[in-house]
Amino acid sequence: MNSRYHHIVFIFFTLATIISCGGGGGAPGSTGSGDTGIMIKSSLLSMTSPDIDTYRDCCAVDATTGSCTTLEKFTRDDATLTVTTENATPGVTTEQFPAKIQECTISYIKSNDDPAAPIIEALTIYPSCTLAVGSNTCDVTIIDIARKLQYSNPVLVDHTIVPAQRPTHYVARMTCTYTNNFGKSGMFEADYDLWFDDFNHC
């Protein structure tokens, strides 16, 4: 009787382990392929430069009044998001495509070595990105002006915060939710290193 009990317990835990290990795979940081039928093979962010100019310099000053007459261009910064997808059930169906990215939230994670760096509020965007089988690229906002000012005001203007390093290192972690053609949702992440400071000068 005791032997039979231990045998039943062993079978139960073996089945529980097998069930918990299922779920469809996908790229690191991705979930939902088992629900959507779409495997996220990779998700990458790229930019021309990772240096984020956070301060708007004055380019020209009126000699008489001393007031600024021309300010440098100061806009949000975009990145290219490349998402490579694959049919999670090859040879069965591709009706789950096209998929669409619904929203992405960018968190600005400061370095553990720089606890004094300003906290930058997360940004949620709603990119117009469609996902088909294979490689897909689209432009996405990686930081806006409001969040640039959350760095520059205390560091470059008021000098109330002194980061351990300048330029100051952050990791932009983009977490995106997508839906397949039937409305089932999944998630993936992409990280990119950014450096904040006053980079552009007139």
DOGU-276655 format. One record per residue (C-alpha): residue number from 0; residue in one letter; x, y, z. Coordinates in Angstrom, 3 decimals. Layout:
residues N
num->NUM, residuo->A, X->X, Y->Y, Z->Z .
...
This chain:
residues 202
num->0, residuo->M, X->0.000, Y->0.000, Z->0.000 .
num->1, residuo->N, X->2.795, Y->2.384, Z->0.958 .
num->2, residuo->S, X->4.682, Y->1.554, Z->-2.243 .
num->3, residuo->R, X->1.579, Y->2.177, Z->-4.367 .
num->4, residuo->Y, X->1.049, Y->5.565, Z->-2.641 .
num->5, residuo->H, X->4.608, Y->6.699, Z->-3.426 .
num->6, residuo->H, X->4.180, Y->5.529, Z->-7.023 .
num->7, residuo->I, X->1.015, Y->7.618, Z->-7.457 .
num->8, residuo->V, X->2.698, Y->10.700, Z->-5.925 .
num->9, residuo->F, X->5.665, Y->10.266, Z->-8.298 .
num->10, residuo->I, X->3.366, Y->10.115, Z->-11.349 .
num->11, residuo->F, X->1.458, Y->13.209, Z->-10.178 .
num->12, residuo->F, X->4.603, Y->15.331, Z->-9.802 .
num->13, residuo->T, X->5.996, Y->14.078, Z->-13.121 .
num->14, residuo->L, X->2.809, Y->15.146, Z->-14.935 .
num->15, residuo->A, X->2.770, Y->18.497, Z->-13.134 .
num->16, residuo->T, X->6.355, Y->19.154, Z->-14.240 .
num->17, residuo->I, X->5.581, Y->18.296, Z->-17.868 .
num->18, residuo->I, X->2.495, Y->20.537, Z->-17.898 .
num->19, residuo->S, X->4.318, Y->23.491, Z->-16.335 .
num->20, residuo->C, X->7.111, Y->23.301, Z->-18.922 .
num->21, residuo->G, X->4.781, Y->23.754, Z->-21.870 .
num->22, residuo->G, X->3.838, Y->27.079, Z->-23.418 .
num->23, residuo->G, X->5.285, Y->27.707, Z->-26.824 .
num->24, residuo->G, X->8.739, Y->29.231, Z->-26.464 .
num->25, residuo->G, X->9.614, Y->32.473, Z->-28.265 .
num->26, residuo->A, X->12.411, Y->34.981, Z->-27.812 .
num->27, residuo->P, X->13.713, Y->35.782, Z->-24.315 .
num->28, residuo->G, X->11.275, Y->38.228, Z->-22.780 .
num->29, residuo->S, X->8.335, Y->37.111, Z->-24.925 .
num->30, residuo->T, X->5.138, Y->35.386, Z->-23.835 .
num->31, residuo->G, X->1.870, Y->34.307, Z->-25.383 .
num->32, residuo->S, X->3.029, Y->32.302, Z->-28.400 .
num->33, residuo->G, X->0.905, Y->29.394, Z->-27.223 .
num->34, residuo->D, X->-2.185, Y->31.629, Z->-27.333 .
num->35, residuo->T, X->-1.395, Y->33.629, Z->-30.461 .
num->36, residuo->G, X->0.247, Y->30.942, Z->-32.608 .
num->37, residuo->I, X->3.057, Y->33.451, Z->-33.253 .
num->38, residuo->M, X->6.606, Y->32.886, Z->-32.036 .
num->39, residuo->I, X->8.696, Y->36.030, Z->-31.529 .
num->40, residuo->K, X->12.142, Y->34.908, Z->-32.661 .
num->41, residuo->S, X->13.853, Y->38.229, Z->-31.885 .
num->42, residuo->S, X->13.013, Y->41.843, Z->-31.022 .
num->43, residuo->L, X->15.698, Y->44.500, Z->-31.469 .
num->44, residuo->L, X->15.939, Y->48.280, Z->-31.137 .
num->45, residuo->S, X->18.441, Y->50.346, Z->-33.133 .
num->46, residuo->M, X->19.260, Y->54.048, Z->-33.509 .
num->47, residuo->T, X->21.693, Y->56.205, Z->-35.453 .
num->48, residuo->S, X->23.227, Y->57.197, Z->-32.105 .
num->49, residuo->P, X->22.416, Y->56.193, Z->-28.509 .
num->50, residuo->D, X->23.335, Y->59.705, Z->-27.288 .
num->51, residuo->I, X->20.172, Y->61.525, Z->-26.188 .
num->52, residuo->D, X->20.426, Y->65.318, Z->-26.172 .
num->53, residuo->T, X->18.353, Y->66.431, Z->-23.197 .
num->54, residuo->Y, X->18.993, Y->70.188, Z->-23.247 .
num->55, residuo->R, X->17.789, Y->72.881, Z->-25.678 .
num->56, residuo->D, X->20.671, Y->75.308, Z->-26.277 .
num->57, residuo->C, X->20.375, Y->78.907, Z->-27.377 .
num->58, residuo->C, X->21.939, Y->79.325, Z->-30.812 .
num->59, residuo->A, X->21.853, Y->83.122, Z->-31.132 .
num->60, residuo->V, X->21.552, Y->86.016, Z->-28.675 .
num->61, residuo->D, X->20.352, Y->89.544, Z->-29.397 .
num->62, residuo->A, X->23.332, Y->91.840, Z->-28.779 .
num->63, residuo->T, X->21.142, Y->94.654, Z->-27.457 .
num->64, residuo->T, X->18.682, Y->92.857, Z->-25.205 .
num->65, residuo->G, X->20.736, Y->89.768, Z->-24.399 .
num->66, residuo->S, X->17.701, Y->87.576, Z->-25.072 .
num->67, residuo->C, X->17.847, Y->84.373, Z->-27.015 .
num->68, residuo->T, X->16.656, Y->84.737, Z->-30.591 .
num->69, residuo->T, X->17.259, Y->81.235, Z->-31.962 .
num->70, residuo->L, X->16.916, Y->77.913, Z->-30.173 .
num->71, residuo->E, X->18.287, Y->74.613, Z->-31.438 .
num->72, residuo->K, X->15.867, Y->72.000, Z->-32.740 .
num->73, residuo->F, X->14.587, Y->69.980, Z->-29.803 .
num->74, residuo->T, X->12.355, Y->67.008, Z->-30.572 .
num->75, residuo->R, X->11.541, Y->63.482, Z->-29.490 .
num->76, residuo->D, X->13.930, Y->60.709, Z->-30.555 .
num->77, residuo->D, X->12.888, Y->57.698, Z->-32.616 .
num->78, residuo->A, X->14.347, Y->54.214, Z->-32.922 .
num->79, residuo->T, X->13.819, Y->51.340, Z->-35.330 .
num->80, residuo->L, X->12.098, Y->48.287, Z->-33.868 .
num->81, residuo->T, X->12.805, Y->45.044, Z->-35.729 .
num->82, residuo->V, X->10.654, Y->42.055, Z->-34.805 .
num->83, residuo->T, X->11.251, Y->38.660, Z->-36.383 .
num->84, residuo->T, X->8.302, Y->36.285, Z->-36.166 .
num->85, residuo->E, X->7.636, Y->32.653, Z->-36.999 .
num->86, residuo->N, X->4.547, Y->30.492, Z->-37.235 .
num->87, residuo->A, X->4.406, Y->28.595, Z->-33.931 .
num->88, residuo->T, X->2.710, Y->25.649, Z->-35.670 .
num->89, residuo->P, X->4.522, Y->25.268, Z->-39.025 .
num->90, residuo->G, X->2.530, Y->23.592, Z->-41.769 .
num->91, residuo->V, X->-0.781, Y->23.949, Z->-39.922 .
num->92, residuo->T, X->-2.005, Y->27.522, Z->-40.471 .
num->93, residuo->T, X->-0.881, Y->31.109, Z->-40.895 .
num->94, residuo->E, X->-4.349, Y->32.612, Z->-40.363 .
num->95, residuo->Q, X->-3.117, Y->34.214, Z->-37.119 .
num->96, residuo->F, X->-1.227, Y->36.705, Z->-39.311 .
num->97, residuo->P, X->-1.170, Y->39.615, Z->-39.803 .
num->98, residuo->A, X->-0.654, Y->40.621, Z->-36.192 .
num->99, residuo->K, X->-0.576, Y->44.173, Z->-34.847 .
num->100, residuo->I, X->1.415, Y->45.820, Z->-32.072 .
num->101, residuo->Q, X->-1.146, Y->47.466, Z->-29.794 .
num->102, residuo->E, X->1.053, Y->49.428, Z->-27.387 .
num->103, residuo->C, X->4.574, Y->49.623, Z->-25.998 .
num->104, residuo->T, X->5.787, Y->50.966, Z->-22.652 .
num->105, residuo->I, X->9.369, Y->52.224, Z->-22.408 .
num->106, residuo->S, X->10.958, Y->52.092, Z->-18.952 .
num->107, residuo->Y, X->14.200, Y->54.038, Z->-18.418 .
num->108, residuo->I, X->16.276, Y->51.901, Z->-16.085 .
num->109, residuo->K, X->19.215, Y->53.662, Z->-14.486 .
num->110, residuo->S, X->22.505, Y->51.926, Z->-13.787 .
num->111, residuo->N, X->22.994, Y->50.236, Z->-10.416 .
num->112, residuo->D, X->26.294, Y->52.146, Z->-10.236 .
num->113, residuo->D, X->24.476, Y->55.479, Z->-10.483 .
num->114, residuo->P, X->21.676, Y->55.585, Z->-7.863 .
num->115, residuo->A, X->21.716, Y->59.402, Z->-7.845 .
num->116, residuo->A, X->20.645, Y->59.635, Z->-11.495 .
num->117, residuo->P, X->17.173, Y->61.169, Z->-11.985 .
num->118, residuo->I, X->14.152, Y->58.891, Z->-12.188 .
num->119, residuo->I, X->12.655, Y->59.082, Z->-15.672 .
num->120, residuo->E, X->8.945, Y->58.334, Z->-15.928 .
num->121, residuo->A, X->7.910, Y->55.451, Z->-18.214 .
num->122, residuo->L, X->6.444, Y->56.349, Z->-21.609 .
num->123, residuo->T, X->3.576, Y->54.473, Z->-23.307 .
num->124, residuo->I, X->3.290, Y->54.696, Z->-27.096 .
num->125, residuo->Y, X->0.873, Y->53.245, Z->-29.639 .
num->126, residuo->P, X->2.939, Y->52.427, Z->-32.732 .
num->127, residuo->S, X->1.369, Y->51.562, Z->-36.066 .
num->128, residuo->C, X->3.227, Y->48.284, Z->-36.591 .
num->129, residuo->T, X->1.949, Y->45.223, Z->-38.433 .
num->130, residuo->L, X->3.658, Y->41.839, Z->-37.984 .
num->131, residuo->A, X->3.835, Y->39.264, Z->-40.762 .
num->132, residuo->V, X->5.884, Y->36.067, Z->-40.921 .
num->133, residuo->G, X->9.590, Y->36.962, Z->-41.032 .
num->134, residuo->S, X->11.352, Y->40.269, Z->-40.326 .
num->135, residuo->N, X->9.256, Y->43.370, Z->-39.612 .
num->136, residuo->T, X->10.554, Y->46.897, Z->-38.996 .
num->137, residuo->C, X->8.830, Y->50.088, Z->-37.862 .
num->138, residuo->D, X->9.764, Y->53.441, Z->-36.360 .
num->139, residuo->V, X->8.925, Y->53.976, Z->-32.703 .
num->140, residuo->T, X->9.412, Y->56.839, Z->-30.269 .
num->141, residuo->I, X->12.066, Y->55.917, Z->-27.721 .
num->142, residuo->I, X->11.903, Y->59.147, Z->-25.651 .
num->143, residuo->D, X->9.911, Y->62.383, Z->-25.789 .
num->144, residuo->I, X->10.674, Y->65.954, Z->-24.745 .
num->145, residuo->A, X->8.887, Y->65.705, Z->-21.390 .
num->146, residuo->R, X->11.159, Y->62.853, Z->-20.304 .
num->147, residuo->K, X->14.273, Y->64.600, Z->-21.575 .
num->148, residuo->L, X->13.364, Y->67.488, Z->-19.263 .
num->149, residuo->Q, X->13.020, Y->65.082, Z->-16.331 .
num->150, residuo->Y, X->16.775, Y->64.548, Z->-16.725 .
num->151, residuo->S, X->17.956, Y->68.008, Z->-17.802 .
num->152, residuo->N, X->15.992, Y->70.161, Z->-15.327 .
num->153, residuo->P, X->17.525, Y->68.694, Z->-12.131 .
num->154, residuo->V, X->20.948, Y->67.879, Z->-13.639 .
num->155, residuo->L, X->21.722, Y->70.641, Z->-16.156 .
num->156, residuo->V, X->19.488, Y->73.544, Z->-15.075 .
num->157, residuo->D, X->18.829, Y->73.428, Z->-11.314 .
num->158, residuo->H, X->21.867, Y->71.287, Z->-10.398 .
num->159, residuo->T, X->19.875, Y->69.597, Z->-7.630 .
num->160, residuo->I, X->20.999, Y->66.139, Z->-8.783 .
num->161, residuo->V, X->24.584, Y->65.173, Z->-9.559 .
num->162, residuo->P, X->24.795, Y->61.778, Z->-11.310 .
num->163, residuo->A, X->27.870, Y->59.659, Z->-10.698 .
num->164, residuo->Q, X->28.627, Y->59.788, Z->-14.408 .
num->165, residuo->R, X->27.961, Y->62.129, Z->-17.301 .
num->166, residuo->P, X->26.828, Y->61.217, Z->-19.864 .
num->167, residuo->T, X->24.433, Y->59.204, Z->-17.730 .
num->168, residuo->H, X->23.672, Y->55.621, Z->-18.692 .
num->169, residuo->Y, X->20.115, Y->54.293, Z->-18.855 .
num->170, residuo->V, X->18.623, Y->51.163, Z->-20.405 .
num->171, residuo->A, X->15.450, Y->51.745, Z->-22.393 .
num->172, residuo->R, X->13.333, Y->48.605, Z->-21.931 .
num->173, residuo->M, X->10.461, Y->48.482, Z->-24.405 .
num->174, residuo->T, X->7.661, Y->46.093, Z->-23.447 .
num->175, residuo->C, X->5.125, Y->45.632, Z->-26.242 .
num->176, residuo->T, X->1.732, Y->43.954, Z->-26.423 .
num->177, residuo->Y, X->0.586, Y->42.555, Z->-29.753 .
num->178, residuo->T, X->-2.566, Y->40.797, Z->-30.943 .
num->179, residuo->N, X->-2.920, Y->38.185, Z->-33.647 .
num->180, residuo->N, X->-5.562, Y->38.249, Z->-36.389 .
num->181, residuo->F, X->-8.110, Y->36.742, Z->-33.953 .
num->182, residuo->G, X->-7.481, Y->39.229, Z->-31.129 .
num->183, residuo->K, X->-5.382, Y->36.907, Z->-28.932 .
num->184, residuo->S, X->-2.563, Y->38.824, Z->-27.254 .
num->185, residuo->G, X->1.092, Y->38.214, Z->-26.496 .
num->186, residuo->M, X->4.043, Y->40.247, Z->-25.256 .
num->187, residuo->F, X->7.708, Y->40.816, Z->-26.090 .
num->188, residuo->E, X->10.552, Y->43.027, Z->-24.836 .
num->189, residuo->A, X->13.542, Y->44.791, Z->-26.373 .
num->190, residuo->D, X->16.372, Y->46.616, Z->-24.553 .
num->191, residuo->Y, X->18.633, Y->49.429, Z->-25.758 .
num->192, residuo->D, X->21.417, Y->51.365, Z->-24.016 .
num->193, residuo->L, X->20.993, Y->55.158, Z->-23.936 .
num->194, residuo->W, X->23.273, Y->57.968, Z->-22.722 .
num->195, residuo->F, X->21.725, Y->61.230, Z->-21.452 .
num->196, residuo->D, X->23.436, Y->64.656, Z->-21.456 .
num->197, residuo->D, X->23.720, Y->67.955, Z->-23.350 .
num->198, residuo->F, X->25.262, Y->66.646, Z->-26.575 .
num->199, residuo->N, X->24.327, Y->69.161, Z->-29.279 .
num->200, residuo->H, X->25.742, Y->72.685, Z->-29.241 .
num->201, residuo->C, X->25.001, Y->75.469, Z->-31.733 .
